[in-house]
Amino acid sequence: MTTLDEWISTVCAELGLDPAEANTGLVLSLARDVAHSVLRPGAPVTAYLLGLAVGRGADPKEAATRLTALAQAQPADGGSTG
């Protein structure tokens, strides 16, 4: 088990969540795309917003796909404002 896996298990236990539902790969992929295409601080904020949307009933995979497409459509300068 990696340190990340251990952390996710700890956080899930604290929040009463099933670690199997964490979908870590999906979140990390989205965060990477936002950090590289938009702005590094946008990665955790976008992951949080994805979580809010999923908590309100959005499909995680579909929402992440839409957000990734949005991030990748940003101008080549990486969205240097902010």
Biotite code that builds the C-alpha atoms (Angstrom):
import biotite.structure as struc

atoms = struc.array([
    struc.Atom([0.000, 0.000, 0.000], chain_id="A", res_id=1, res_name="MET", atom_name="CA", element="C"),
    struc.Atom([1.405, 3.394, -0.959], chain_id="A", res_id=2, res_name="THR", atom_name="CA", element="C"),
    struc.Atom([1.390, 6.487, 1.208], chain_id="A", res_id=3, res_name="THR", atom_name="CA", element="C"),
    struc.Atom([-1.362, 7.888, -1.019], chain_id="A", res_id=4, res_name="LEU", atom_name="CA", element="C"),
    struc.Atom([-3.457, 4.735, -0.555], chain_id="A", res_id=5, res_name="ASP", atom_name="CA", element="C"),
    struc.Atom([-2.967, 4.933, 3.197], chain_id="A", res_id=6, res_name="GLU", atom_name="CA", element="C"),
    struc.Atom([-3.962, 8.621, 3.218], chain_id="A", res_id=7, res_name="TRP", atom_name="CA", element="C"),
    struc.Atom([-7.074, 7.946, 1.150], chain_id="A", res_id=8, res_name="ILE", atom_name="CA", element="C"),
    struc.Atom([-8.087, 5.119, 3.494], chain_id="A", res_id=9, res_name="SER", atom_name="CA", element="C"),
    struc.Atom([-7.562, 7.378, 6.511], chain_id="A", res_id=10, res_name="THR", atom_name="CA", element="C"),
    struc.Atom([-9.545, 10.255, 4.997], chain_id="A", res_id=11, res_name="VAL", atom_name="CA", element="C"),
    struc.Atom([-12.353, 7.964, 3.864], chain_id="A", res_id=12, res_name="CYS", atom_name="CA", element="C"),
    struc.Atom([-12.582, 6.447, 7.345], chain_id="A", res_id=13, res_name="ALA", atom_name="CA", element="C"),
    struc.Atom([-12.739, 9.923, 8.885], chain_id="A", res_id=14, res_name="GLU", atom_name="CA", element="C"),
    struc.Atom([-15.491, 11.029, 6.477], chain_id="A", res_id=15, res_name="LEU", atom_name="CA", element="C"),
    struc.Atom([-17.438, 7.760, 6.519], chain_id="A", res_id=16, res_name="GLY", atom_name="CA", element="C"),
    struc.Atom([-16.748, 7.027, 2.847], chain_id="A", res_id=17, res_name="LEU", atom_name="CA", element="C"),
    struc.Atom([-15.945, 3.786, 1.049], chain_id="A", res_id=18, res_name="ASP", atom_name="CA", element="C"),
    struc.Atom([-12.357, 3.976, -0.298], chain_id="A", res_id=19, res_name="PRO", atom_name="CA", element="C"),
    struc.Atom([-13.474, 1.922, -3.314], chain_id="A", res_id=20, res_name="ALA", atom_name="CA", element="C"),
    struc.Atom([-15.568, 4.908, -4.386], chain_id="A", res_id=21, res_name="GLU", atom_name="CA", element="C"),
    struc.Atom([-12.666, 7.388, -4.173], chain_id="A", res_id=22, res_name="ALA", atom_name="CA", element="C"),
    struc.Atom([-11.888, 7.114, -7.912], chain_id="A", res_id=23, res_name="ASN", atom_name="CA", element="C"),
    struc.Atom([-8.387, 8.413, -7.282], chain_id="A", res_id=24, res_name="THR", atom_name="CA", element="C"),
    struc.Atom([-7.159, 7.963, -10.851], chain_id="A", res_id=25, res_name="GLY", atom_name="CA", element="C"),
    struc.Atom([-10.001, 10.060, -12.227], chain_id="A", res_id=26, res_name="LEU", atom_name="CA", element="C"),
    struc.Atom([-9.391, 12.897, -9.766], chain_id="A", res_id=27, res_name="VAL", atom_name="CA", element="C"),
    struc.Atom([-5.608, 12.868, -10.240], chain_id="A", res_id=28, res_name="LEU", atom_name="CA", element="C"),
    struc.Atom([-5.954, 12.882, -14.014], chain_id="A", res_id=29, res_name="SER", atom_name="CA", element="C"),
    struc.Atom([-8.346, 15.835, -13.884], chain_id="A", res_id=30, res_name="LEU", atom_name="CA", element="C"),
    struc.Atom([-6.091, 17.702, -11.439], chain_id="A", res_id=31, res_name="ALA", atom_name="CA", element="C"),
    struc.Atom([-3.068, 17.126, -13.689], chain_id="A", res_id=32, res_name="ARG", atom_name="CA", element="C"),
    struc.Atom([-4.910, 18.429, -16.755], chain_id="A", res_id=33, res_name="ASP", atom_name="CA", element="C"),
    struc.Atom([-6.118, 21.538, -14.943], chain_id="A", res_id=34, res_name="VAL", atom_name="CA", element="C"),
    struc.Atom([-2.712, 22.220, -13.383], chain_id="A", res_id=35, res_name="ALA", atom_name="CA", element="C"),
    struc.Atom([-0.966, 21.952, -16.754], chain_id="A", res_id=36, res_name="HIS", atom_name="CA", element="C"),
    struc.Atom([-3.587, 23.585, -18.983], chain_id="A", res_id=37, res_name="SER", atom_name="CA", element="C"),
    struc.Atom([-5.092, 26.264, -16.760], chain_id="A", res_id=38, res_name="VAL", atom_name="CA", element="C"),
    struc.Atom([-3.357, 27.092, -13.499], chain_id="A", res_id=39, res_name="LEU", atom_name="CA", element="C"),
    struc.Atom([-1.774, 24.948, -10.788], chain_id="A", res_id=40, res_name="ARG", atom_name="CA", element="C"),
    struc.Atom([-4.014, 26.290, -7.954], chain_id="A", res_id=41, res_name="PRO", atom_name="CA", element="C"),
    struc.Atom([-7.006, 25.481, -10.132], chain_id="A", res_id=42, res_name="GLY", atom_name="CA", element="C"),
    struc.Atom([-6.346, 21.743, -9.714], chain_id="A", res_id=43, res_name="ALA", atom_name="CA", element="C"),
    struc.Atom([-7.482, 21.300, -6.090], chain_id="A", res_id=44, res_name="PRO", atom_name="CA", element="C"),
    struc.Atom([-10.308, 23.796, -6.522], chain_id="A", res_id=45, res_name="VAL", atom_name="CA", element="C"),
    struc.Atom([-11.563, 21.936, -9.592], chain_id="A", res_id=46, res_name="THR", atom_name="CA", element="C"),
    struc.Atom([-11.320, 18.607, -7.750], chain_id="A", res_id=47, res_name="ALA", atom_name="CA", element="C"),
    struc.Atom([-13.373, 20.100, -4.920], chain_id="A", res_id=48, res_name="TYR", atom_name="CA", element="C"),
    struc.Atom([-15.971, 21.435, -7.361], chain_id="A", res_id=49, res_name="LEU", atom_name="CA", element="C"),
    struc.Atom([-16.139, 18.013, -9.010], chain_id="A", res_id=50, res_name="LEU", atom_name="CA", element="C"),
    struc.Atom([-16.815, 16.551, -5.570], chain_id="A", res_id=51, res_name="GLY", atom_name="CA", element="C"),
    struc.Atom([-19.609, 19.033, -4.966], chain_id="A", res_id=52, res_name="LEU", atom_name="CA", element="C"),
    struc.Atom([-21.179, 18.185, -8.319], chain_id="A", res_id=53, res_name="ALA", atom_name="CA", element="C"),
    struc.Atom([-20.927, 14.448, -7.669], chain_id="A", res_id=54, res_name="VAL", atom_name="CA", element="C"),
    struc.Atom([-22.403, 14.945, -4.204], chain_id="A", res_id=55, res_name="GLY", atom_name="CA", element="C"),
    struc.Atom([-25.360, 16.586, -5.888], chain_id="A", res_id=56, res_name="ARG", atom_name="CA", element="C"),
    struc.Atom([-25.861, 13.689, -8.262], chain_id="A", res_id=57, res_name="GLY", atom_name="CA", element="C"),
    struc.Atom([-23.516, 14.278, -11.217], chain_id="A", res_id=58, res_name="ALA", atom_name="CA", element="C"),
    struc.Atom([-21.868, 11.237, -12.779], chain_id="A", res_id=59, res_name="ASP", atom_name="CA", element="C"),
    struc.Atom([-18.178, 11.451, -11.773], chain_id="A", res_id=60, res_name="PRO", atom_name="CA", element="C"),
    struc.Atom([-16.756, 10.171, -15.052], chain_id="A", res_id=61, res_name="LYS", atom_name="CA", element="C"),
    struc.Atom([-18.955, 12.371, -17.234], chain_id="A", res_id=62, res_name="GLU", atom_name="CA", element="C"),
    struc.Atom([-18.329, 15.481, -15.122], chain_id="A", res_id=63, res_name="ALA", atom_name="CA", element="C"),
    struc.Atom([-14.561, 14.877, -15.074], chain_id="A", res_id=64, res_name="ALA", atom_name="CA", element="C"),
    struc.Atom([-14.558, 14.360, -18.838], chain_id="A", res_id=65, res_name="THR", atom_name="CA", element="C"),
    struc.Atom([-16.358, 17.680, -19.347], chain_id="A", res_id=66, res_name="ARG", atom_name="CA", element="C"),
    struc.Atom([-13.988, 19.508, -16.992], chain_id="A", res_id=67, res_name="LEU", atom_name="CA", element="C"),
    struc.Atom([-10.922, 17.971, -18.653], chain_id="A", res_id=68, res_name="THR", atom_name="CA", element="C"),
    struc.Atom([-12.179, 19.108, -22.064], chain_id="A", res_id=69, res_name="ALA", atom_name="CA", element="C"),
    struc.Atom([-12.785, 22.570, -20.657], chain_id="A", res_id=70, res_name="LEU", atom_name="CA", element="C"),
    struc.Atom([-9.259, 22.720, -19.206], chain_id="A", res_id=71, res_name="ALA", atom_name="CA", element="C"),
    struc.Atom([-7.646, 21.473, -22.395], chain_id="A", res_id=72, res_name="GLN", atom_name="CA", element="C"),
    struc.Atom([-9.518, 24.111, -24.413], chain_id="A", res_id=73, res_name="ALA", atom_name="CA", element="C"),
    struc.Atom([-7.809, 26.913, -22.480], chain_id="A", res_id=74, res_name="GLN", atom_name="CA", element="C"),
    struc.Atom([-5.433, 29.223, -24.364], chain_id="A", res_id=75, res_name="PRO", atom_name="CA", element="C"),
    struc.Atom([-1.860, 28.008, -24.873], chain_id="A", res_id=76, res_name="ALA", atom_name="CA", element="C"),
    struc.Atom([-0.463, 30.496, -22.334], chain_id="A", res_id=77, res_name="ASP", atom_name="CA", element="C"),
    struc.Atom([-1.867, 28.288, -19.561], chain_id="A", res_id=78, res_name="GLY", atom_name="CA", element="C"),
    struc.Atom([-4.340, 30.852, -18.308], chain_id="A", res_id=79, res_name="GLY", atom_name="CA", element="C"),
    struc.Atom([-1.665, 32.886, -16.544], chain_id="A", res_id=80, res_name="SER", atom_name="CA", element="C"),
    struc.Atom([-4.138, 35.212, -14.820], chain_id="A", res_id=81, res_name="THR", atom_name="CA", element="C"),
    struc.Atom([-5.099, 34.521, -11.239], chain_id="A", res_id=82, res_name="GLY", atom_name="CA", element="C"),
])
